[in-house]
Amino acid sequence: MNKKLALVLIVLLGAGLKSFAQTNSTTGTATAGIVAATKNFLATLDDAQRGKVVFDFKDDAQRKRWSNLPTTIFKRQGLHMGDLTQPQRDAVLAVLAAALSPQGYEKILHIVEGDEVLKKSSGQTIFGRDEYYVSFLGQPSTTEPWMIQFGGHHLGLNITLAGEERTLAPSHTGAQPAIYELEGKTVRPLGRETDKAFALLSSLNQAQRKEAILGFQMRDLVLGPGRDGQTIQPEGIKGSDLTEKQRQMLLDLASEWTGIMHEAVAKAKMDEMRKNIAETYFAWSGPTEQGSAAYFRIQGPTVIIEYAPQRLGGDPTKHIHTIYRDPTNDYGVKWWRR
Amino acid sequence: MVEAVTSAVCRLQLLLALLAVPSAVFAHRDDQYLQATLVAIEPSSVRLQINLTPGVAVAEQVITLIDRDRDGVISTNEAAAYAESLKRDLMLRIDGRKLELKLTASEFVAPEELRTGSGIIQIEFSATPGSLAAGAHRLTLENRHLTTMSVYLINAVPPRVGSIRITRQKRNDNQSTGEIEFTFRPLHPKIAGSGGQS
């Protein structure tokens, strides 16, 4: 990605992107907007490229081909962003902009931009904006199920669509570095998640903390990439043992993942989470001082979110992995699997 | 012959690529062996689903333990022997009573994939808890497999049957040992202890 595209991103992150996303939601045909953006991207490709980017919707191997690892370590398929022309890359970003909320789209761009920072600081070409892949399962449709995948190092977006139903589960977000400077501004791709989690923990009284804090180390995600179909017994403090204000804080924290999706879908997911809040758990492992490297998990009947700083030699607060799952509907299976 | 040369070249390329990246920058679980265990408790069985992921820097050590004849292929016998060695390093107890583990499934990816640091070995054991009385019980799992290089996760799976309820989970600091407290309330008391239906 060159300076020209960086400028395009900045413009998209401003008023232009916001108005684009809101136009989609207010017309009530968000899926139609995503389909149109995808068809627009596909139209920019030649036959060979189209053959590489569209997979059969039943291709479970491709469905599960995502990871937190760099693309040289974990091989993706689809089209490599570094092999696309500038208009094609812009068209990929337009697909993401149509499918995601403005803040979700911004988060994704900041994760990718962070990898570019990592590339420059390390001098390693295995990182950076070029090292992301786009792919689709099935044909873009307003009625039939299909899927958008976009990912690379620290990013695995899996968006399944079935008519107006859409889900982001399962998806991985991460950041390294988790804080950097861009255009003179400090960027923290996962900063809101971090701050909201510490705010929620700080709101707990002593008895609540005793319930919430796990007495052992959590060195990694339990249900990260490669753990499809698995689930675990919830731990931590139950939503029913939180105050109303704390329950709102928990939902607001979860919205950092559910809100990556287009607002209509995000609202429906949040309504579902609110309904299940009494059965939703919040667990914490690690230090409790603001800004320290700590693991947390949100787990309810239809959601699992994990946030895990990586203790691998560097500052763990600057290297974060997260996962978002729906144990009842990863990959939107309830809409299409018979 | 051509395949062997190609494979060797691929390995060399991978090694050079990895050596070119400073570990602090590379910053993935390269020097640790992640052993993640899910524990499923049922009235008639306990199942351990273990996912083993060696990082790049320790993959060769793990492969050496598995691919004993160094032919670059993990044979059925080699897989079984490694699973057996893992089994010897696991201690599963219910209420202090040691349970015998039985290998029920395993899936080994090729050494080439393990060397990337993204390959996962999946091994499943089961044990029969014998006669479970109605009431509270404690399952303990200790994992002593390759302790110097390993990172552990132990978690209970939500029970599939209503007669088992997980009440508490505890672990030591590094999760090499986990305790799962659970209750057994047979839905049909007459067949309690027979590993019966629920």
Interface residues (C-beta under 8 A of the other chain):
Chain A: S67 N68 L69 P70 T72 I73 F74 L118 S121 S122 Q124 I126 Q176 L214 G215 F216 Q217 M218 R219 D220 V222 G226 R227 Q230 T231 I232 Q233 P234 E235 Q310 L312 G313 G314 H319
Chain B: A17 A20 V21 P22 S23 A24 V25 A27 H28 R29 D30 Q32 L34 A36 L38 Q49 N51 V56 T116 G117 S118 I120 V151 Y152 L153 N155 A156 V157 P158 I166 Q169 K170 R171 N172 D173 N174 Q175
